[in-house]
Amino acid sequence: MLTTAIQTQPNQYNDYYSVIAKGPMLDRVYTMRYRSYSAEGYIAENSSQKFIDEYDNRPNSTCFLAYYRSQVVGSIRACVYEPNHGLNIPIMDCFEKELRNTIGYDGIFLEPNKFVIDPQFQRRGGIHARFLLLGTAVEQAVRKNASNIVVAVRTEHIKFYQMFGGKLASEEKSYPHLNFKTVLMICSDVKKCRDFIKSKVEIIEKNDPVLNYGTV
């Protein structure tokens, strides 16, 4: 069974679960990012075999790990912009003007990013882990009272994010630290997005499809 609730350990009802990555667990996040992005040639190789950026240590960033039983299968980072705190998030580096002209900077919004599924797992349940991680990020947006979810995606993933209520809001631009271009998409109904994910989870658990969406 798959759940969007943040859990600290599996139980008899949950093969898939997510946890907040802290301390030594963050190394699992960084190494999984590296394996996922380097496998597709989206980042240059490095000797540490970790992918870390300047936003990872900021207080408005939270990393999550997805597990299948005891196996780490994916990760995502949720970065929150809150006007009273004044801390930028990665998407503002490339879509600052577009964000200002659409949703503005007076409200709270969340960006899911560094969203990866382990290359070895993508065709063995990757869709389960993907919806789990997306659901976890959306729950974070609800907890933070975010009015919008914003995400930078490659053009081939536009239709996937349109399912969640995402609307195209820009032309293609380069995204920080990755050698591909992305477009800005904005979801302005966070609770509707959460309900949609829950409905998809029910379908996934019933039919258990094997799909592959790669890294985002």
Secondary structure by P-SEA (a helix, b strand, c coil): ccccccccccccccccbbbbbcccaaaaaaaaaaaaaaaacccccccccbbbccccccccbbbbbbbcccccccbbbbbbbbcccccccccccccaaaaaacccccbbbbbbcccccccccccccaaaaaaaaaaaaaaaaaaacccbbbbbbcccaaaaaaaabbbbcccccccccccbbbbbbbbccaaaaaaaaaaaaaaaaacbbbbbbccc
